[in-house]
């Protein structure tokens, strides 16, 4: 190939590479939120199953850290307000749970169970529709 003919080929290759990898950043961001939510669920589950007040408190602290991380996520404009509303409700519910002791562990775990209803409610509200998923493929 002549050097001038290589320039358009290299430009198109570079453009293709840039366009294809820019999608990975968006996918990585949603993957980070998904992983954060999975970790929140794990901490929630382990806090409910523990028989130790100290362990419960550690799981709640970890849950709060993941919750704070999720609140900082850059949600799509269509779902931002409902997603943050749900996460803020979870934050308020978690704040109402007292520091667990051997005497109040069962009560603290019962209070924690109420958060699962918020999860169900807001996952339904924030779930993207079929058309939204299809149209997002072309953005």
C-alpha positions, -999 to 999 in steps of 0.1 A, spaced: 0 0 0 11 35 -6 15 57 24 -14 81 15 -38 52 12 -29 41 47 -40 73 63 -78 68 57 -75 32 68 -57 42 100 -82 70 107 -112 46 102 -95 20 124 -89 45 151 -125 59 149 -139 23 151 -117 15 181 -127 47 199 -164 42 192 -164 6 203 -145 12 235 -167 42 246 -196 18 251 -175 -1 276 -173 29 299 -210 31 301 -214 -6 305 -187 -5 332 -206 22 351 -238 2 351 -218 -29 361 -203 -10 390 -239 -1 402 -249 -37 398 -219 -49 418 -226 -23 444 -262 -34 447 -251 -71 449 -228 -62 478 -255 -43 495 -278 -73 492 -250 -96 506 -244 -73 536 -282 -71 542 -285 -109 541 -255 -115 564 -268 -89 589 -301 -108 590 -284 -142 595 -258 -133 621 -262 -141 658 -236 -116 669 -244 -79 676 -209 -69 666 -211 -88 633 -245 -72 626 -231 -37 632 -202 -44 609 -225 -56 581 -247 -25 586 -216 -3 584 -205 -20 551 -241 -17 538 -240 21 545 -208 24 526 -222 7 496 -254 27 499 -234 59 498 -216 47 468 -249 39 450 -262 73 458 -233 89 440 -240 69 408 -247 89 377 -283 76 369 -300 83 336 -322 114 337 -353 92 333 -346 72 365 -325 96 385 -352 110 408 -370 77 415 -337 59 421 -323 85 445 -357 87 462 -356 50 469 -319 51 481 -327 80 503 -356 62 519 -333 32 525 -307 56 541 -334 70 564 -346 35 574 -311 23 581 -304 54 602 -334 45 624 -319 11 633 -301 14 667 -266 1 673 -271 -36 679 -264 -52 713 -270 -87 726 -303 -75 740 -317 -58 709 -302 -78 680 -335 -95 671 -353 -62 671 -326 -45 650 -328 -74 625 -366 -71 624 -362 -34 615 -337 -42 588 -363 -66 572 -385 -36 564 -359 -24 539 -366 -53 516 -401 -38 508 -384 -6 497 -361 -26 474 -390 -44 458 -410 -12 454 -382 9 439 -368 -18 416 -403 -20 400 -404 18 397 -369 22 382 -370 -7 359 -366 4 323 -393 -5 298 -388 -26 267 -389 3 244 -364 23 265 -340 -7 264 -344 -10 226 -340 27 220 -309 29 243 -291 5 220 -292 31 192 -279 61 213 
